[in-house]
Amino acid sequence: MSKTHRIAELSARIAANTARVDSYLTEHSLPTPSFGVDAPPHSLVPATEPDIEAARQAVINDTLELHQLMLGPREHIFSYYPNHLLSQLAIVRFGLARTIPTDGEATFAEIAAAAGIGETHVRKVIRHAISQHIFQEPRPGVVTHSAASRLLAEDSDLAAWVRWLSDDCWQAAYHTVEAMTRWPGSEEPNETGFAVANQTNLTMFDLLATQPERASRFAAGMRLYSARPDLDVRYLVDAWSWGDLPDKATVVDVGGSHGEAAIALARAYPSLDLVVQDIDAPTIRDADARKPADVAARVRYMTYDFFTEQPVHGADVYLYRACFHNWSDKYGLRMLQALIPALKPGARVVLNDVVVPGPEELPPGLASSKVRTGDLSMLMLFNAGDRELEDWRRLFEAASPGFLFEGGKRPEGSGLWVLTATWKGV
């Protein structure tokens, strides 16, 4: 009996899983995926259907692998071009998507006149974007929206995020190799590709503080990023044993920004008292003024730099949600060591952060690419990176032998793990 080749195996799996997704959409009277202007902006498979979502993800991963196998190694390498970012950057920088009526059309000449750039350039950029299903050209020289271009026209946060990626991050990525050469092995947040690209000795956040327009782009992107379903705070609320804490236990949300996690915990566990800390004083003042009335008595805010000694002593839990991944180990150690003087025996440190699977757990593919791309993003912007589980263990062990790192888990559907360490004392 002949062995089934990998490409045939992938093809069969793609067909089977596509049929599962299609059947689900049909049975629930949901529209089929489309590039058309009226296509829904999000996946139509709800989080309450994990089996169907798994089938959808399998199709995405298997089609990528089949595509790369069919290309062969040489064509695969040749397929990586910077031009995709060029066309996207031009679209958002010149507002090309906004020049076309949602349900109408525009010529290249009309788009060029509205954007204030040359018609030839507009034609080249938009036709490249059309090759990626951004815009449509139903008749020669006439442009209408696709689902993707309509989003860029109507969703200002998405357009800002694309601008951040295709402008700011593109330049940072290009200069990261130069930063590696200039500062070998550096863990400093101002010795990065971003710093080289911007000809500065400031960190990314310090530089953005002086450039409100870029800071606004980044903030818009973060709003979009944090709205991802897999980052919903409910996973943190449900996945850890908050209910086992003593009555009136204190939880400190370190680096908690507006206090989304603290508010969710206060609502789910009425016996908890919460403290939200953040370095940005205006954020703290605004969040304190806007905190919901139903938890206002149990949630308080304070300005705090987590590299300085923790001022809240004797709390039961110190929570860090997505605080460590944009700091190198050098600074991660400083964060933990700044906490130690405040810890009582038995105090818990709870981290809600990324854990990178080892190569044996996550084979090459789209999921692996997303993880490794996130890791490289932390490198080029902060000289930091996402950590494997053993990296987290080593970080706590290096901070103090008084920490007992207990590991953790990733709740099903969540993009973040919940990790725990207990302070035993020294």
C-alpha positions, 0 to 999 in steps of 0.5 A: 500500500503506497504511503499518502504524501504530505500534500495529499494529507493536507489537502484532505484535512483542509477539505474536511475542516472547511466542510465542517466550518461551512456546515456550521455557517449554513446551519446557523444561517451565517454568511460565508466568508467573502472579500466583498464590501459587506462581509463581516469584519470578524470571524463568524465562529463564536468562542462558544464553539471551540470545535468549529474554531479548531477546525477553522484554525486547522484550515488556516494552518494547513493551507499555509503549509500546503502553499509553502510546500507547493512553492518549494524552498526557492520560490518560498524564499523569493515570496518575502517582499517588503512591498506589502508594507509599502502599499499599506503604508501609502494607503493609511498615510494618504488616507486613500481608503477614505477617498472612496464612498462606501457603496460607490466608486472612484477613479484613480484620478479622483483618488489622486486628486483627493489624496494630493499625490500623483495618479501613477503612484496611486494606481501602482499602490492600489493595484498592489493592494488589490492583489492582497484583496484590499480594494477591488477594480470592477472596471479598468481604472475604477476602484471600489471597496473590498471588506478590508479597505472598507475597514481601513476607511471606517475603523480609525483604530485599525488604520492607526495600527496599520500605520504603526506597523507599516511605518514605525515598526517597519523602520525599527525592524530594519534597524534591529540588525544594526542595533545587534551589531552596535550593542551585542547582547544588550538588555537596555531598552534604549539600545534597540532597532527602534532607537537606531531608526529614530536616532535617539537614546530614549526608550520607545515610551520616552520618545512617544511621550514627546511625540503626541501624534505617534503616541496616539497611533500606538495607543489606538493600536493598543486599544485594538490589540487589547480588544482581542477576544483571547485577551479578555480579562475573564480568563484571568478572573476564572482561571485562578483561585481568587475565591480561596483568599481570606475575607478582605484580602488585598490584591495589588494590580501592579502596572494596572493602567485603568484597572480593568483587571482589578474592576473585574476581580472586584465585581466577581469577588466582593470580599476582595480589596483592590489597589491599582498602580501605574506610573502614569499619573494622568492615567491614575487620576482619570481612572480614579475619577471614572471608576464604577460606583459598584466597586468604588469603595473597594478599588483605589488607585495610586501612582507607582513605578514598579522599579522602585520599592513596593509601597503596599506592604503585606498584600495577599496577591501582587498581580502583574498583567502583561507587564514583564514581556516588554522588559528584558531579564535585567529589568524583570529582576529589578521588578521582582526585587523591588517587590520583595521588601513588601512581601509577607510569607505566603504572599502570591505573585500572579502573572498574566502574561505570554508563555512561549511554547518550546519548539517541540510543543509548537511546530512551524506554522502560522501559530508558531509564526505569530508567537515568534513574530511577537517575540521579535517585536519585543526585541526590536522595540524594547530589547525584551522578549516573550519567555518560555516556562523555564525562563519564567522559573529562572527569572524568579530563582535569580530574583531570590531563593525566597520565591517558589515558582509554581508554574501555571496554565493557559486557560482554553481560549486565552492568549495569556497564561496565569502563572504563580509564585509564592514568597516563602521568605529567606 
